Amino acid sequence: MSMSDKSKMIDLCKMYTDLNEEEIDIIYNKAHALDELAELFDCDIFIDVPFKGSMASLVVYHVLPVSNQSLYKKSPVGQLALKMNEPGVWRVSRYGGSLKGYKAFTQGNELVRQSIYAINHGDRVLGTYILEKSFNEDEHPKQEDLKDYMTMTARVNNYIEDAIYFFDSSGKLIFQNSIADAFSNNKSEDLYYNDLFGKQLPYRDLILREEKKILKEIQLDGKYYRLKRILLDDDKLDFAIILRDITQLKDKEAEIISKTEAVRETHHRIKNNLQTMASLLRMEKRRTHNKEVKRVLTNNINQVMSIAATHDILARHLGDEVDLSLVLKFIINNLRRSYSVLDHIELSIDAESSPVVLSDVATSVSLIVNELVQNCYDHAFPNHKKGLIHVSLKEDRDDIVVSVIDNGIGFKIDKINNNCLGLMIVKNYVKDKLMGTIKFNKRNKGMEITFRFKSS
């Protein structure tokens, strides 16, 4: 590949595809491998990549046949391979895998036969290799000598980061690439599958399984690998084993699990500490005979338990997100217990949906609802008047909507700004913590306070 070809390929990828720098580098390395294939297949070979925002593919690299005549008078690099002309390229680009002997039309409207192979990076298909011959030409590569064929293919496989082993029908190792050389300590010429992988997946079990591909995670010498067996449609070779080192991935997974458990344990301890604090406040509440002090302590206990609710759920689930309906149900149950002596007031909750929110959002919502419900208990039903308090949770498009409704005596809206510290705190919490809005609506009987905020 000349420097101009290399430069043009990189420029095309940057300008017309969604590939990032790392992925473009992978395409570039694959182009080197195609240079090695030119002599083996002696046909036009291409790399196509998906064209940004289209179902077409862009030709970014072209290898000419070594001895045969090219099917192209002008290089198609920079031109589009349309889905209607090259459906196989579109299919492999979209779904991965490979297709052999697929009919297609060139940019010059010539009928050709294509063998198409996906270029993968993880789970993503970056592009395709395309081996293209005249429709009437024999589609199989020349294999005059197995040793030459192996040598040529091994040179290509050396550009691949995985260890690759090829075996015949008896399970004998025919050849392996340079990465596999580094893995194998046994340098014997008569190596069989069981010598290498028999302990992890015995040969008998391997050949009895009829799947085209087998995937299995194994351990070798303290490292983790993903073993893939692929059946080969070849007279000399029966199957291939592709071995990928996933030790680093496994270490990362173990690290994430360890950190997750540490975070869960932290939430568990915070919850326990908050519950201990609430218990101490309850002791103080029982010792005092001052009604106002009892009321303040009750409010403080419920506020502490509102915060503890989020940590309790986080301690039992992975991640930093919680189901808001679970948090609010916890808060409502706690408030019912706290105000159980006020049995003339009924408290209910209706959660039409179960939005998942970040933990700090859940904590803010729980504190707001706690304050609003306590305000209803404390002020909406004087003289032991029977009453209802209802909390609702629903989603309205991109918003989460929470309402606290009572059928008590209500209050004047201007008291929010002048006399009621709790409601002033609620108003500021909705605005500053949730970036939301709050409305106070005086009804014929009681109040309806509704706040809404974005779900993400």
KOLKEMAR-951695 format. One record per residue (C-alpha): residue in three letters; x, y, z. Coordinates in steps of 0.05 Angstrom, whole numbers, padded with zeros to 5 digits, always signed. Layout:
# residues N
AlaXYZ;...
END
This chain:
# residues 456
Met+00000+00000+00000;Ser+00029+00066-00021;Met+00031+00127+00024;Ser-00020+00162-00021;Asp-00067+00102-00017;Lys-00059+00103+00059;Ser-00072+00177+00064;Lys-00133+00174+00019;Met-00162+00116+00057;Ile-00155+00152+00124;Asp-00183+00217+00095;Leu-00244+00181+00066;Cys-00257+00147+00133;Lys-00253+00212+00171;Met-00296+00252+00123;Tyr-00351+00203+00105;Thr-00358+00151+00161;Asp-00374+00148+00235;Leu-00309+00111+00250;Asn-00265+00139+00306;Glu-00189+00142+00306;Glu-00180+00073+00337;Glu-00228+00041+00288;Ile-00195+00075+00228;Asp-00128+00047+00253;Ile-00159-00022+00253;Ile-00183-00013+00181;Tyr-00113+00010+00162;Asn-00081-00053+00193;Lys-00132-00096+00157;Ala-00111-00063+00092;His-00040-00088+00105;Ala-00068-00159+00111;Leu-00103-00151+00044;Asp-00037-00137+00011;Glu-00015-00206+00033;Leu-00077-00238+00004;Ala-00067-00209-00065;Glu-00021-00265-00089;Leu-00064-00320-00058;Phe-00130-00300-00089;Asp-00106-00261-00150;Cys-00170-00220-00156;Asp-00197-00151-00141;Ile-00201-00142-00065;Phe-00235-00084-00030;Ile-00248-00054+00038;Asp-00316-00020+00042;Val-00342+00018+00103;Pro-00413+00042+00117;Phe-00425+00112+00089;Lys-00449+00160+00143;Gly-00524+00169+00145;Ser-00537+00121+00087;Met-00549+00047+00071;Ala-00492+00051+00020;Ser-00420+00031+00032;Leu-00359+00071+00013;Val-00300+00038-00023;Val-00238+00061+00015;Tyr-00185+00011-00008;His-00171-00032-00070;Val-00120-00087-00081;Leu-00107-00105-00154;Pro-00098-00177-00177;Val-00025-00199-00184;Ser-00029-00235-00251;Asn-00101-00233-00273;Gln-00134-00173-00306;Ser-00171-00126-00260;Leu-00246-00119-00271;Tyr-00238-00044-00264;Lys-00208+00005-00314;Lys-00210+00060-00261;Ser-00203+00049-00186;Pro-00271+00051-00151;Val-00239+00080-00087;Gly-00282+00137-00063;Gln-00344+00111-00098;Leu-00407+00084-00066;Ala-00430+00011-00065;Leu-00506+00017-00067;Lys-00551-00032-00032;Met-00590-00048-00096;Asn-00525-00066-00133;Glu-00487-00100-00077;Pro-00539-00128-00028;Gly-00488-00176+00003;Val-00443-00119+00024;Trp-00502-00083+00057;Arg-00524-00147+00093;Val-00455-00163+00122;Ser-00443-00090+00141;Arg-00509-00091+00179;Tyr-00510-00160+00209;Gly-00438-00185+00207;Gly-00416-00255+00188;Ser-00396-00272+00116;Leu-00426-00289+00048;Lys-00392-00329-00007;Gly-00407-00330-00081;Tyr-00457-00272-00076;Lys-00479-00239-00141;Ala-00469-00164-00148;Phe-00462-00108-00199;Thr-00400-00065-00202;Gln-00401+00011-00208;Gly-00393-00003-00283;Asn-00455-00048-00282;Glu-00415-00112-00292;Leu-00441-00176-00261;Val-00390-00205-00211;Arg-00386-00257-00156;Gln-00368-00231-00086;Ser-00342-00264-00023;Ile-00356-00216+00034;Tyr-00327-00218+00105;Ala-00343-00172+00163;Ile-00288-00131+00196;Asn-00306-00132+00269;His-00284-00093+00330;Gly-00318-00122+00391;Asp-00392-00126+00375;Arg-00389-00073+00321;Val-00381-00084+00246;Leu-00332-00031+00221;Gly-00334-00052+00148;Thr-00324-00109+00100;Tyr-00270-00146+00061;Ile-00295-00162-00009;Leu-00262-00212-00057;Glu-00290-00199-00126;Lys-00284-00242-00189;Ser-00318-00246-00256;Phe-00384-00284-00250;Asn-00358-00340-00295;Glu-00291-00348-00259;Asp-00277-00404-00210;Glu-00292-00375-00140;His-00242-00419-00103;Pro-00170-00396-00091;Lys-00113-00436-00120;Gln-00085-00487-00071;Glu-00030-00521-00110;Asp+00009-00534-00047;Leu-00018-00537+00024;Lys+00047-00512+00055;Asp+00048-00450+00011;Tyr-00025-00438+00026;Met-00012-00443+00101;Thr+00048-00398+00098;Met+00009-00344+00060;Thr-00052-00348+00106;Ala-00008-00347+00168;Arg+00023-00282+00144;Val-00047-00252+00140;Asn-00067-00281+00208;Asn-00006-00249+00240;Tyr-00041-00182+00233;Ile-00097-00208+00277;Glu-00091-00199+00353;Asp-00122-00266+00370;Ala-00086-00333+00373;Ile-00110-00377+00315;Tyr-00101-00452+00309;Phe-00121-00495+00249;Phe-00134-00570+00258;Asp-00148-00627+00210;Ser-00203-00679+00218;Ser-00161-00721+00267;Gly-00152-00661+00313;Lys-00079-00652+00293;Leu-00052-00581+00293;Ile-00034-00561+00222;Phe-00009-00491+00235;Gln-00018-00431+00281;Asn-00005-00356+00275;Ser+00050-00318+00312;Ile+00004-00298+00370;Ala-00011-00372+00382;Asp+00064-00386+00381;Ala+00072-00341+00441;Phe+00017-00378+00478;Ser+00042-00448+00465;Asn+00101-00473+00507;Asn+00101-00541+00473;Lys+00141-00535+00409;Ser+00129-00607+00386;Glu+00111-00615+00312;Asp+00058-00669+00329;Leu+00010-00629+00371;Tyr-00063-00647+00376;Tyr-00123-00608+00400;Asn-00126-00645+00467;Asp-00053-00627+00481;Leu-00073-00553+00479;Phe-00145-00549+00503;Gly-00167-00619+00523;Lys-00174-00601+00597;Gln-00218-00542+00583;Leu-00261-00572+00527;Pro-00244-00644+00510;Tyr-00239-00662+00436;Arg-00294-00714+00442;Asp-00343-00661+00468;Leu-00320-00613+00415;Ile-00334-00658+00355;Leu-00401-00682+00382;Arg-00428-00611+00382;Glu-00460-00593+00316;Glu-00462-00517+00321;Lys-00424-00479+00267;Lys-00391-00437+00322;Ile-00377-00454+00395;Leu-00359-00402+00447;Lys-00330-00419+00515;Glu-00291-00381+00568;Ile-00231-00420+00593;Gln-00172-00411+00640;Leu-00100-00425+00620;Asp-00040-00412+00664;Gly-00079-00364+00708;Lys-00106-00323+00650;Tyr-00176-00320+00621;Tyr-00191-00332+00547;Arg-00251-00335+00502;Leu-00246-00398+00459;Lys-00284-00399+00394;Arg-00288-00461+00349;Ile-00306-00450+00276;Leu-00320-00507+00227;Leu-00283-00499+00161;Asp-00307-00518+00092;Asp-00240-00543+00068;Asp-00211-00609+00043;Lys-00149-00604+00087;Leu-00174-00566+00148;Asp-00232-00587+00192;Phe-00238-00532+00244;Ala-00204-00471+00273;Ile-00196-00448+00345;Ile-00192-00373+00358;Leu-00166-00355+00426;Arg-00176-00284+00453;Asp-00143-00261+00518;Ile-00198-00231+00561;Thr-00158-00229+00626;Gln-00160-00153+00628;Leu-00235-00153+00616;Lys-00245-00204+00672;Asp-00201-00163+00719;Lys-00243-00102+00703;Glu-00307-00140+00716;Ala-00280-00165+00783;Glu-00258-00094+00801;Ile-00327-00067+00784;Ile-00361-00121+00825;Ser-00315-00106+00884;Lys-00328-00031+00879;Thr-00402-00043+00872;Glu-00403-00086+00935;Ala-00364-00033+00972;Val-00414+00021+00950;Arg-00472-00023+00972;Glu-00440-00035+01039;Thr-00430+00040+01047;His-00504+00053+01033;His-00521-00002+01083;Arg-00479+00031+01137;Ile-00506+00100+01122;Lys-00577+00072+01128;Asn-00560+00039+01195;Asn-00528+00103+01221;Leu-00589+00144+01201;Gln-00636+00094+01234;Thr-00593+00098+01297;Met-00600+00174+01295;Ala-00675+00167+01287;Ser-00677+00120+01347;Leu-00641+00171+01390;Leu-00690+00224+01368;Arg-00748+00178+01386;Met-00718+00169+01456;Glu-00715+00245+01465;Lys-00787+00250+01440;Arg-00811+00200+01492;Arg-00774+00237+01548;Thr-00803+00306+01534;His-00872+00329+01554;Asn-00871+00392+01512;Lys-00919+00384+01453;Glu-00881+00432+01407;Val-00816+00396+01421;Lys-00850+00329+01406;Arg-00876+00357+01340;Val-00807+00383+01319;Leu-00774+00317+01338;Thr-00826+00278+01298;Asn-00811+00321+01238;Asn-00737+00310+01247;Ile-00746+00235+01254;Asn-00786+00232+01190;Gln-00735+00274+01153;Val-00679+00227+01174;Met-00720+00166+01153;Ser-00735+00198+01086;Ile-00661+00201+01072;Ala-00651+00131+01099;Ala-00703+00105+01050;Thr-00660+00119+00989;His-00598+00088+01021;Asp-00638+00027+01041;Ile-00659+00015+00968;Leu-00589+00029+00942;Ala-00561-00021+00991;Arg-00605-00075+00960;His-00596-00057+00887;Leu-00538-00046+00839;Gly-00522+00023+00812;Asp-00538+00094+00833;Glu-00610+00094+00807;Val-00672+00076+00845;Asp-00746+00064+00832;Leu-00779+00128+00857;Ser-00845+00092+00871;Leu-00810+00045+00920;Val-00778+00105+00957;Leu-00845+00141+00963;Lys-00881+00079+00987;Phe-00827+00071+01041;Ile-00837+00144+01061;Ile-00913+00136+01064;Asn-00909+00074+01108;Asn-00861+00109+01155;Leu-00907+00169+01161;Arg-00966+00124+01175;Arg-00927+00093+01233;Ser-00905+00162+01259;Tyr-00976+00189+01259;Ser-01012+00125+01278;Val-01044+00160+01338;Leu-01080+00206+01289;Asp-01124+00150+01264;His-01177+00199+01240;Ile-01131+00217+01182;Glu-01123+00168+01124;Leu-01059+00170+01083;Ser-01056+00136+01014;Ile-01010+00134+00954;Asp-01023+00120+00880;Ala-00962+00107+00837;Glu-00985+00102+00764;Ser-00913+00092+00741;Ser-00846+00070+00768;Pro-00795+00122+00743;Val-00722+00106+00756;Val-00682+00166+00780;Leu-00613+00181+00809;Ser-00606+00173+00884;Asp-00598+00247+00899;Val-00662+00261+00860;Ala-00698+00207+00900;Thr-00673+00237+00966;Ser-00696+00307+00946;Val-00765+00281+00926;Ser-00773+00240+00990;Leu-00755+00301+01033;Ile-00805+00345+00995;Val-00862+00294+01001;Asn-00846+00282+01074;Glu-00850+00356+01089;Leu-00916+00365+01050;Val-00950+00305+01083;Gln-00926+00326+01152;Asn-00954+00395+01139;Cys-01022+00363+01123;Tyr-01020+00322+01187;Asp-01000+00382+01229;His-01046+00436+01201;Ala-01100+00411+01154;Phe-01146+00375+01204;Pro-01155+00415+01269;Asn-01201+00392+01325;His-01193+00319+01308;Lys-01229+00328+01242;Lys-01231+00267+01196;Gly-01192+00274+01133;Leu-01155+00244+01073;Ile-01084+00256+01049;His-01068+00228+00980;Val-01000+00224+00946;Ser-00996+00210+00871;Leu-00937+00196+00825;Lys-00942+00195+00750;Glu-00903+00211+00687;Asp-00924+00263+00636;Arg-00882+00255+00574;Asp-00812+00275+00597;Asp-00835+00300+00665;Ile-00845+00265+00732;Val-00905+00294+00768;Val-00917+00286+00843;Ser-00979+00313+00879;Val-00999+00316+00952;Ile-01074+00328+00961;Asp-01116+00336+01024;Asn-01188+00352+01040;Gly-01172+00394+01101;Ile-01182+00468+01116;Gly-01129+00492+01068;Phe-01088+00556+01077;Lys-01075+00622+01044;Ile-01023+00620+00988;Asp-00987+00682+01015;Lys-00970+00643+01078;Ile-00919+00604+01037;Asn-00875+00665+01032;Asn-00887+00694+01100;Asn-00901+00645+01156;Cys-00891+00573+01134;Leu-00817+00556+01137;Gly-00829+00483+01116;Leu-00865+00502+01052;Met-00812+00554+01036;Ile-00759+00499+01041;Val-00802+00455+00995;Lys-00808+00510+00944;Asn-00732+00522+00944;Tyr-00717+00447+00940;Val-00761+00438+00879;Lys-00729+00498+00845;Asp-00656+00487+00864;Lys-00648+00412+00873;Leu-00697+00386+00820;Met-00696+00445+00772;Gly-00771+00438+00772;Thr-00834+00478+00784;Ile-00887+00475+00840;Lys-00960+00497+00842;Phe-01005+00509+00902;Asn-01079+00501+00885;Lys-01132+00516+00938;Arg-01193+00472+00927;Asn-01263+00475+00954;Lys-01239+00428+01008;Gly-01165+00428+01023;Met-01103+00438+00981;Glu-01069+00406+00921;Ile-00994+00417+00917;Thr-00962+00391+00853;Phe-00889+00393+00832;Arg-00858+00368+00768;Phe-00788+00359+00742;Lys-00751+00328+00683;Ser-00743+00252+00686;Ser-00671+00257+00661;
END
